């Protein structure tokens, strides 16, 4: 009987996967296939042009991105459009950097579109402006219950994501203009990862906004992005952090290309869940009750965001241990950053366990998600400010 049940369950899962694959295939258009072909051709060109600068692991990451990005773009068309749009804008910036002698970083102060729009620093400033405006419009939409303001806020968020991702791509190119030995993916310091945090949090917010058809939650979620934007601006002015610096030896590894983005998918979704938890608590106390979505919807969104974040944070922690073994000779050294990463992991593992096994719901789960944000913030930023260790290259 047990064998029959397992066989039936596996068959049902197989049929579900088959139906999903068929549904996806039926939804694809010629443009989706063209998008996938363009990704493959881009990877082939990158391999042909830059193979001397990549090891076998980086080449594996390059070609693994092709089916991954294609699938993401197929499943959620706005992401396909984002990848295409940001790439076109970044290539336009690369074009403006060109001179008869090749790419010149000095063009950032000479070419109009680079100086005021497409250089990495200009693009990041525009991203900051769009996120602040989007937050304002989301907040007005919540207070005034005005759908038109909400629609404008969504468009402004997308504009911020487009120009922000463009800025990151252009910064990557600019680092190589400084020298082949200096060039690196822009996820190596607090300035760059705060930008990454803004983009990832905003993308997940826009996805859940479309999925749940709930615009007003942006009035809560965008404030955590604005806080990150404020840090970016302060860090740029006070520490000149926007200047591209060579990588320290510990970061000169292909592991950084996968460990850091996976980590910040976790941070971004944990932050998103905490901001939704604030809305949940307000609704439970009949504050803005007629403006906010149902408690069930917000509870489900919190759960999904934390589940996604936990999965990626787990992957990032494993990748970090493998990187540590290669860089420092051991998988785990109880470094402050590692210890607090473990605390974050245990916190959300306990949250998910209590929900799945004990049915944790309601205000208690919401408050726990908010506490989790403070724990995560200390692991992300507080450790860099107050503690030292093997990760001290990320200090303020």
Residue pairs with C-beta under 8 A, 6 or more apart in sequence:
24 74
24 75
27 74
28 74
32 73
32 74
32 80
35 70
35 73
35 80
35 83
35 84
36 66
36 70
36 73
36 74
39 65
39 66
39 69
39 70
40 66
43 62
43 63
43 65
43 66
46 62
47 54
47 59
47 62
47 63
51 59
53 180
54 62
55 254
57 254
58 254
58 257
61 254
61 257
61 258
69 83
72 79
72 80
73 79
73 80
73 83
74 80
76 207
78 158
78 206
78 207
78 210
79 203
82 158
82 161
82 162
82 165
82 203
85 162
86 162
86 165
86 166
86 169
87 169
89 118
89 162
89 163
89 166
90 166
90 169
90 170
90 173
92 113
92 118
93 113
93 114
93 118
93 119
93 166
93 170
93 173
94 103
94 170
94 173
96 107
96 111
96 113
96 114
96 118
97 103
97 104
97 105
97 107
97 108
97 111
97 114
97 173
97 174
97 177
98 104
98 107
99 107
103 173
103 177
104 177
105 174
105 177
105 178
107 114
108 114
108 115
108 119
108 121
108 174
109 115
114 122
115 122
116 122
117 123
117 126
118 166
118 170
119 170
119 174
120 167
120 168
120 170
120 171
120 174
120 186
120 242
121 167
121 242
122 167
123 163
123 164
123 166
123 167
123 170
124 164
124 167
124 195
124 232
124 242
126 160
126 163
126 167
127 160
127 161
127 163
127 164
127 167
127 195
127 198
127 229
128 160
128 229
128 232
128 233
130 156
130 157
130 159
130 160
130 163
131 156
131 157
131 160
131 198
131 202
131 222
131 225
131 226
131 229
132 226
132 229
133 156
134 153
134 154
134 156
134 157
134 160
134 218
134 222
135 153
135 218
135 219
135 222
135 223
135 225
135 226
136 153
137 149
137 150
137 152
137 153
137 156
138 149
138 150
138 153
138 215
138 216
138 218
138 219
138 222
139 219
140 146
140 149
141 147
141 148
141 149
141 150
141 153
141 215
141 216
141 218
141 219
142 216
142 219
142 288
142 291
145 290
145 291
147 215
150 215
150 216
150 218
151 215
153 215
153 218
153 222
154 206
154 209
154 215
154 218
157 202
157 205
157 206
157 218
157 222
158 206
160 198
160 202
161 199
161 202
161 203
161 206
164 195
164 198
164 199
164 202
165 199
167 195
168 186
168 192
168 195
168 196
168 199
171 186
171 192
171 244
172 183
172 184
172 185
172 186
174 244
175 182
175 183
175 184
175 186
175 244
176 182
176 183
178 244
181 246
182 244
182 246
182 247
184 247
184 251
184 252
184 256
185 256
185 257
186 192
186 195
187 193
187 196
187 256
187 257
187 260
187 261
187 264
188 247
188 251
188 256
188 260
189 241
189 245
189 394
190 235
190 241
190 381
190 384
190 394
190 396
191 232
191 235
191 236
191 241
191 242
193 260
193 264
194 228
194 231
194 232
194 235
195 232
196 260
196 261
196 264
197 228
197 264
197 267
197 268
197 271
198 225
198 228
198 229
198 232
200 261
200 264
200 265
200 267
200 268
200 269
201 221
201 224
201 225
201 228
201 268
201 269
201 271
201 272
202 222
202 225
204 268
204 269
204 272
204 305
204 308
205 217
205 218
205 221
205 222
205 272
208 214
208 217
208 272
208 301
208 304
208 305
209 215
209 217
209 218
212 293
212 297
212 301
214 293
214 297
216 291
216 292
216 293
217 275
217 276
217 279
217 292
217 293
217 298
217 301
220 275
220 276
220 278
220 279
221 272
221 275
221 276
223 275
224 271
224 272
224 274
224 275
224 373
235 241
235 396
236 242
239 396
248 393
250 327
250 390
250 393
251 393
253 323
253 326
253 327
255 319
255 320
255 322
255 323
255 326
256 323
258 319
259 316
259 319
259 320
259 323
260 316
262 312
262 313
262 315
262 316
262 319
263 312
263 313
263 316
263 320
265 308
265 309
265 312
265 313
265 316
266 309
266 310
266 312
266 313
266 316
267 309
267 313
267 376
267 380
268 309
269 305
269 306
269 308
269 309
269 312
270 305
270 306
270 309
270 313
270 344
270 348
270 369
270 372
270 373
270 376
271 373
271 376
272 305
273 301
273 302
273 305
273 306
273 309
273 369
273 372
273 373
274 369
274 370
274 372
274 373
276 298
276 301
276 302
276 305
276 369
277 298
277 302
277 365
277 366
277 367
277 369
277 370
278 366
278 370
279 292
279 298
280 295
280 298
280 299
280 302
280 363
280 366
281 363
281 366
281 367
281 370
282 288
282 292
283 289
283 292
283 295
283 298
284 295
284 362
284 363
284 366
292 298
295 362
299 361
299 362
299 365
302 365
302 366
302 369
303 355
306 348
306 351
306 352
306 369
306 372
307 352
309 348
310 345
310 348
310 349
310 352
313 344
313 345
313 348
314 345
317 341
317 342
317 345
320 338
320 341
321 331
321 332
322 331
324 330
324 331
324 332
324 333
324 338
324 390
325 331
328 390
332 338
333 390
335 389
335 390
335 391
336 383
336 387
336 388
336 389
336 391
337 379
337 383
337 387
337 389
337 390
337 391
337 394
338 391
340 375
340 378
340 379
340 382
340 383
341 379
343 375
343 379
344 372
344 375
344 376
344 379
347 371
347 372
347 375
348 372
351 360
351 365
351 368
351 369
351 372
354 360
354 365
355 361
355 365
360 368
383 389
383 391
384 391
384 394
384 395
384 396
385 395
385 396
388 395
